[in-house]
Amino acid sequence: IHLLVLNVLREKMMKTMMMMAMMMGVAMGDIVDKTCKQTPDYSLCLSLLRSDPRSSSSDTVGLGLILVDKIKALGTETLGQINMAYKTKPMLKKPLDECNLRYKTIVDVDVHTAIIAIRGNPKFAEGAIVDAGVEASVCEGGFPKGQSPITGLTQKMNKICDVTRAIVRMLL
């Protein structure tokens, strides 16, 4: 009889814990949804944050850090595309060199500054995020019209920076 009672109690406890976990998930999902509604691109924000498991247990600072990680990943991907373009478009060496420098600045300086500042002084994080978008745009503008091999990545960088900036501004 004691084993039967223990099994019933264990089962009820498991059901209660599962219900609590589901409720927590819904509550955390709400912070992502509410936060993304305050950004210029709700759909992009949702897809970026929901693709990262950390978002389910993050506060606004955590959400901002996730997006800074997305900026770093995209910057790193873009640097890879720039390196490939040296081989396929050698006539674009000069603008590719400029973009290489600018994207290294995004990945090494802007991202680093934003990570530290989000936890300390978010105003500096906002500046770093704005700078990342400017660096990407200046890179793109250095190519002869219609010849940039990274236009799509640059546009994506600007959109992610806009969403990230909106979330960082919520911390000010």
Secondary structure, 3 states (H helix, E strand, C coil): CHHHHHHHHHHHHHHHHHHHHHHHHHHHHHHHHHHHCCCCCHHHHHHHHHCCHHHHHCCHHHHHHHHHHHHHHHHHHHHHHHHHHHHHCHHHHHHHHHHHHHHHHHHHHHHHHHHHHHHCCHHHHHHHHHHHHHHHHHHHHCCCCCCCCCHHHHHHHHHHHHHHHHHHHCCC
